Amino acid sequence: MSESTIIELEMGLPEKEFGSVLPNASKPYIVQPTSTGFALQNDSGQSIIIDKTVLSPRALGSARIPRMKVVITFDGHDKTEVEAYMKRFNRYMHRGGG
């Protein structure tokens, strides 16, 4: 098994929305809530821990944009597996603007 890989992100979306999108963004992992975020596990026994911290909103004029610090810890994943997970995660978590 490889060492843990840790990715830190600052995300601009509400905590509730993050939790509702995460299961689809994380397939084929099973998502279970924890006291600090989520624990994910796949059929191969690999695990991912996602810790989240709600930050104060970012103010742009009168607009308030939610912020959340997300720390994703991959246990037992190689570089290719981490990249594949993050590609799907980012695709599902991306919020279009216009």
Helices and strands as residue ranges (DSSP letters): E 5-11, H 15-25, E 30-33, E 37-41, E 47-60, E 63-75, H 79-93
